[in-house]
Structure formats: C-alpha cells, structure tokens
Amino acid sequence: MVKVFFADFFDGTLKRLPFLGYYALAIAIMIAIIFADIYGYSPKIPILNASFGVAAILVHINLVAKRFRDIGLPAMSFSVGMIILPVLSNFLVYPKLSIALVVVFLVCLLLTPSETFGSKSSAG
C-alpha cells in the first residue's frame, strides 16, 4: 500500500479496479484523519497536521498520475490540470461546479480502458 501511495511517482501505472480500491482507501484514511482531528484524537502539533495535508495531496496526485499513465495520457500535466481546473472553477464560476468536475474526472478515469490513447511507453 505504501508503495502504491508514495513510490513510482514518475513511472507507475494503475489499472481501473486497483485505482478504485486505492483511491477509496485514500479517501477513507483522509476522512478518518479529519474525524480524529475533530474529536481530539490527533496530535495538536500544527506542523504534523500540515504534513498530513501535504501527504494527502501527494497521494492524490500520485494515484491520478498513475491512472493517466495507464490510459496513455501525459500523467503530470493532466494530474495538475485535474487539480487546477476545479480550484479555478470554485473561485471564478460557481463553487458546486468544482465538485461536479472532480466527480466527472474520476468517473472518466474509472470508465476509460487501459492504453486507450497509446501504449504506456509513449505516455510521459
């Protein structure tokens, strides 16, 4: 699990079903950390809480990049775009649009078969 979350940042891939499982696990871990913070079970050290946030962002980018790479698309540019577009729509257009965009992106990642846009070696 740690290898999938934090390793192979620039060359790993994930098929559809493992992506769904690891993404759901990452969301569950983030929700557990949030509830632990709300109910006072987390450490009251600000730098530690900030490191949890940075780790959650890195895990999200890594999982999405691996899935994009498996589809055959440029991983880092699409992953960053998947983060920037909802943030911009949240501030510039309508806040609920950003949630809809994230859901649409995730559904597209789940429904697109592997190597749809080329082989893994040509994705970069």
C-alpha positions, -999 to +999 in steps of 0.1 A: +000+000+000+028+024+009+045+016-024+013+024-044+007+057-025+042+071-024+065+052-048+068+050-086+058+087-088+071+092-123+067+057-139+040+036-121+006+027-136-027+015-121-055-004-138-091+006-132-101-017-103-069-012-083-072+026-089-108+025-075-097+005-044-066+026-036-085+058-042-113+047-019-088+037+007-070+071+004-104+089+009-112+067+039-079+074+055-083+112+050-118+110+064-105+091+095-078+117+100-104+145+097-127+129+123-097+122+146-088+159+144-124+169+150-129+147+181-095+155+196-076+123+189-050+138+167-018+155+179-021+192+184+011+199+166+004+222+136+034+210+116+022+174+119-013+183+108+001+202+078+023+172+069-009+150+068-024+175+043+007+175+021+008+137+022-028+135+012-022+158-018+008+138-029-011+106-026-040+120-047-016+133-074+003+100-075-028+078-078-043+100-105-010+103-124-006+065-124-041+061-138-035+087-165-002+070-174-020+036-177-046+052-200-018+065-222-020+103-214+007+126-201+005+120-164+018+151-147+002+177-169-033+160-167-030+155-129-021+191-123-049+202-147-073+179-128-065+199-096-062+234-110-095+233-131-118+226-101-100+251-079-103+278-106-140+270-112-146+272-074-133+307-072-143+321-107-175+304-116-196+285-091-184+265-060-205+235-066-192+232-102-158+222-088-174+192-070-191+182-103-158+185-122-140+162-098-167+136-100-167+138-138-129+134-139-130+104-116-158+087-135-138+092-167-107+077-151-127+047-140-145+041-173-116+046-197-098+013-205-061+009-202-039+020-231-068+038-248-046+067-260-014+048-267+010+025-250+024+030-216+059+037-230+046+066-251+028+083-222+050+107-204 
